[in-house]
Structure formats: C-alpha cells, structure tokens
Amino acid sequence: MSDKRAEAAEVAIIQAILADADAMDNVAGAIGQTHFESPTLRRIFSAIEKEWRQNNPIDPVSIDAVLLDHDRPALQDLAESAVTSANVSHYCKIVYTEHVRRQAIKKAEAAAEAIKAADDPAAALDALASSLTGAATSQEEARYGSDKAMFDVYRKAEALAEARASGQEVYPGILTPWPKINSLMGGWKPRRLHILGADTGVGKSAAAFQAALAAAKQGKQVAYFSGEMGADEFCARAISAVTAISPQKIEEGTLSASEWGKVTDAISRLQPTLRNLTILYGNLSPSMIQASSRRMQRAVGLDFVVVDYIQLCTAGYRPGERVQELEHISQSMKELAMSLDIPVLALSQFSRNKERQRGGRARMDDLHGSSSFAKDADVLLLLAREADEAIGNPEILGEKAEMALVKGRNCRTGMVPMRFDEARLVFVDISP
C-alpha cells in the first residue's frame, strides 16, 4: 500500500468497530467495503457491514462465525488489539482520501496509454474527464434499477390520480406548511436535497422548524439537527406557534392566568406531534448527522431530516479549506437523502453581499458557497423579508416576506408572497 498511514487507518477502523459496535454508525456513513485496499480487511468489513445492516451483534465471536476460514486468523489478530472509537471518523477520512487517490492514479495511467494509442487525443481526454467525474454502472444494474423505478413511478402516479379523483388534495412528498409551495414542488420529496437560504435574522430557522412541525403532525418521523438552539427553545417555539405567546415569556414563566391555561392546552395538543420529532443539537458534522440519521431510521424509522444550518457544520478540514469543506458538507447532505430515501432540508446563510440591500429580493448567488449548493440541491428556496417602512431602519425587518423557488428538479419555479407572524414565529402563505 502506497500510504502506510492509510494501511494503519484501515486496521484501526476494524479494531474500533470490534471494540465498540456503535462505531459502525459513524463508519457506515463515511466509507464502504470498496474503500479498503487490503482484500482481507475488505472481506472482514463486508461481513461486519452485512451483520450491522441486519441489526445482528457485531463482536469478534459473531463475525468469526460468518467469515471464511482463511480470514479468521486475521480477525483474531485484530480483536486482540483494542483501539478507541473516538478517532474513527478521522481514520475513515484517511482511508477515503487514499482510495480516491488510487482511483485517480489508475484512471490517469489507463488514460495515458489510451491517449498514446488514440487517433483522436482530444476525444481521449474527454473520456478521461468523464471517467473522473463519476463511477460507471453495469448494464444489468442499470436495467434492473430502471425497470423498478419505472414501476414505482407508475404506481405512485396512479395512487395520486385516484386520490385526486376522490376530491383529495394530495402531493407526492411530505406537505409543507405553505399551500402554494406544495403546488409548485409537490411537497418535500424523497431522495432530494432541499436548500433554504436566507439572510441572518430573516427567520430561516423559524421556517424550517415550522416545516418540521408540519411533517411531524402528518405522522412523519423527523430528525432536526440544530447548531444554535436546544430542545427547550424549540419546544417554547412550538407552544408559541399554537398560542401566539412569545417564547421569551414561556421560557421565563411570566404568564398571566389565561396564558397559563393556553400553554397547558397547547402542550396537551402538541404531545402527539412532538413524539414524532427528534431534536439533536451541538457540534454538527456530516458524520454525526449521517450516523444519527441511520441510527434513528433503524430504531423508529425516519421520514424527514432538517439541518440548521450548513455553515455551522464542520468536517475536519484545515484552515483555508472552507470552500472545499462546504462542498463536502453539501455533497454529504445529498448522499444522505439518496441513501436513506428521504427528503433532506438544509438551511444556508446568505453571504455578506454589500451590493444587495438587506431586506431586498434574494438571488441564487447570495448563498454562501452558492456554487456547490446550486449544483447539489434538487430544490433551492430563497426566503426574504422586507424592511419595516414604519420604523425607517433597513435593519429592522417587517412582516412582508416572500419565498422564491428558484431551482427545482421535476417541479415548477415561482415566487410565493408570505407574511411573517411575529407573535407565532411562523410564515403564512398569502398567495391568492
């Protein structure tokens, strides 16, 4: 192996999993068996991954029982040396980086030979560029996937048509709280990355939490990852959305007798909804989000993920590599939606654009890290609020707002007028 550090990292990953089975939740979201160069370690990891996906025990005895005889001595050697799982994400990054390097070198070497023998070197260069930007799929896999997907599309379309014929207003995705947005994009659709961008203070977290509550109210299991607020703050916001009592008064307990009654009633009404909503907060990273999401999907099911917000995520990159780090985070959000077959809503902050006045109409290039977000997002929503003219200070935003759908895969684009309800901290669709 060209990189001794990568070789040691492969060994450390297996040892960490054997010592702590929960480490597999972090590893599975970062690498797969194909990333291992060692054939023996690849086979051992494949056995571990298979048992993990079936929710079977992961320990040396259990894995030994499913391995071929010639791999068992290697497993025993690995099990004799315990490694802490605290650094397993770091080991995964080393293994993944070395895998990408090996693949690039192999393709470049093959391309060099092809270019030498090619009648058209320019065409050979184009082929090299194509091979480096994606992995090929076998014809058999593509045919099977296409046939199954075609049947699924027909079945879902038929069910929706029957429901509409009976007078129901239905959409293929999880309903958003905003009727016009539902009509434009069909709800939060599975396997899609939705990005909602807004300026600081506009209310992107309020809109995202409103969407999460709406999904939970529909009986969907929702995971809300927050880098700013804890569960108590979100619960206060949920009560505020029902009662129109400010979260500050609820948290401080400065309520009148009638308000206490409203809060008590709201808690009773919200309990069934909040059981479907899991709030996870702290230091956000792609591995943490993926591992927690997979763990939740196995335990209780998972229908919708909200990440609040992308710029608060870190992926262990060095200073000066923030652009590459944001690209990695954006791609990991898309991979999460695809691998778990669920919709993902990720919030993004606008960059500090001095040319656009605060409160003005939002544009796609206002997003901080817009090039990667625009590429990875299936649906791109931009939220803006106008300044309060009565106050005369452009930094103080009023209730007039709009949500623009500026990019949509298999959906329409458009602008939806909104009103921000300051008392309830929600956005209200006021489209005709």
Secondary structure, 3 states (H helix, E strand, C coil): CCCHHHHHHHHHHHHHHHHCCCHHHHHHCCCCHHHCCCHHHHHHHHHHHHHHHCCCCCCHHHHHCCCCHHHHHHHHHHHHCCCCHHHHHHHHHHHHHHHHHHHHHHHHHHHHHHHHHCCCHHHHHHHHHHHHHCCCCCHHHHHHHHHHHHHHHHHHHHHHHHHHHCCCCCCCCECCCCHHHHHHHCCECCCCEEEEEECCCCCHHHHHHHHHHHHHHCCCCEEEEECCCCHHHHHHHHHHHHHCCCHHHHHHCCCCHHHHHHHHHHHHHHHHHHCCEEEEECCECHHHHHHHHHHHHHHCCCCEEEEECHHHECCCCCCCCHHHHHHHHHHHHHHHHHHHCCCEEEEEEECCCCCCCCCCCCCHHHECCHHHHHHHCCEEEEEEEEECCCCCCCCCEEEEEEEEEEEECCCCCEEEEEEEECCCCEEEECCC
